Amino acid sequence: MSKQYIFYHDPERCIKCFACEVACKQWHGIKAGTIKLRKVEEVTAGSFPDVKRTFHSISCMHCVKPRCIGACLQGAISKREEDGIVIVDTNKCNGCRSCLEACPIGIPQFDEDGIMRKCDMCLDRMGNGQQPLCVATCPTQALKWGTIKELSDFANKKSHRKSMGNDHISNVTQK
């Protein structure tokens, strides 16, 4: 594989505005109240008076070794060699849900026809040199997109800044 694209989410920057969810639904023509290819979830930790609340924007992680691929007996799920994006051939999917059982974070969604859908990193936008719409729409830059190397370097720098007492995040150039 030449590259492996991934998402990075910074829960410290997420304000639970749902812009990423709405943009995803709109771009992919998904009706309100149905499936979510990207969803924002709240996580609460601690106990009163030391309660911490964070928000996490979650979608397919496009795993390096996706369990869903091996679980799909129809061969409907594959991983693109050129960028590591995990895609679904909806013409092959029979809705058996074996991919959902295999996914460690329960990402596969099933539309009204029972066919599996999931994030494809806005492949059509990538083909035009644009980033996924959820990333482009995020007003606080809590979502980032790039290669594992780029985002690992970014996360390491952020971690280093935080350990030095300077926990702001600088803007990074995105593809």
Secondary structure, DSSP 8 states (H G I E B T S, - for coil): ----EEEEE-TTT-----HHHHHHHHHHT--TTS--SEEEEEEEEEETTEEEEEEEEEE----SS-HHHHH-TT--EEE-TTT--EEE-TTT-----HHHHH-TT---EE-TTS-EE-----HHHHTTT---HHHHH-TT--EEEEEHHHHHHHHHHHHHHHHTT----------
